[in-house]
Amino acid sequence: MTAGLLLVGASGLAREVIAAGITGVVGILDDNVELHGTEVSGVPVLGGTALAASHDEELLLCIGPSGSRREVARRLSRIGVEDGRYATYVARSARIGRSSEIATGSILLDGVVVTADARVGRCVVVMPNCTITHDDVLGDFVTLAAGVALGGAVHVGKRAYVGMNASVHPGVTIGREATIGMGAVVLRDVPDGETWAGVPARRLGEPND
């Protein structure tokens, strides 16, 4: 990473990023005034997110929930923060295939593997030990919790959340703002906005066969 980086959000995700060995971090911005003047993993919390407009450093959105991450990005845009300000962080232990693309603002933590011809959108968070295989597409602001495994040609819609250790069958589409529970095995398409869990995964409230 280049020198001069501000983390946005004094969160568990910020601590994950710091622990993964990110360099160049000069401070954290967070709107919780009780945190101002404190430190998170040795990094000072400088003030609220509005300070981003008066600073020149790159920004990394360290906000876990997908919807909240998008909302903070929208607020920053309204005060003049452009997309070019966002950094992308890929941990040194992550492995990214040469034909895959990671968009601006995304975070890929330790042990993540991205293989061939995958596309990871803007401000996506991929927690440790996830596997993203060939031809997968992750929309903007998606969150993959630790240990998620995506088969080939999986599409994950914008702002969706896939829970820890969930597995998704090749070719499946997970809709926008959908939620997949921990340990779920997703064998069929998940519509926008629905919550699915179980083995095999079903919409919550759907009766068993």
Long-range contacts (C-beta under 8 A, 24 or more apart in sequence): 1-58, 1-87, 1-89, 2-58, 2-87, 4-56, 4-57, 4-58, 5-57, 5-58, 5-59, 5-60, 5-87, 6-46, 6-52, 6-55, 6-57, 6-58, 6-59, 6-60, 7-43, 7-59, 7-60, 7-62, 8-49, 8-52, 8-59, 8-60, 8-61, 8-62, 8-63, 8-72, 8-76, 9-61, 9-62, 9-63, 9-64, 9-72, 10-35, 10-40, 10-45, 11-62, 11-63, 11-64, 12-64, 13-62, 13-63, 13-64, 13-107, 13-125, 14-40, 14-41, 14-43, 14-62, 15-40, 15-41, 16-109, 16-127, 16-128, 17-60, 17-62, 17-89, 17-107, 17-109, 18-42, 18-43, 20-89, 20-91, 20-92, 20-93, 20-109, 20-110, 21-91, 21-92, 22-60, 22-89, 26-57, 27-57, 28-62, 49-75, 49-76, 50-79, 52-76, 52-79, 52-81, 52-85, 53-79, 53-80, 53-81, 58-85, 58-86, 58-87, 59-85, 59-86, 59-87, 60-86, 60-87, 60-89, 60-105, 60-107, 61-86, 61-105, 61-107, 61-123, 62-107, 64-125, 64-143, 65-143, 65-161, 66-125, 66-141, 66-142, 66-143, 66-159, 66-160, 66-161, 66-177, 67-141, 67-159, 67-177, 69-123, 69-125, 69-141, 69-143, 70-123, 70-140, 70-141, 70-159, 73-105, 73-123, 73-141, 83-122, 86-122, 86-123, 100-132, 103-140, 121-158, 127-164, 133-170, 139-176, 145-182, 157-192, 163-197, 166-201
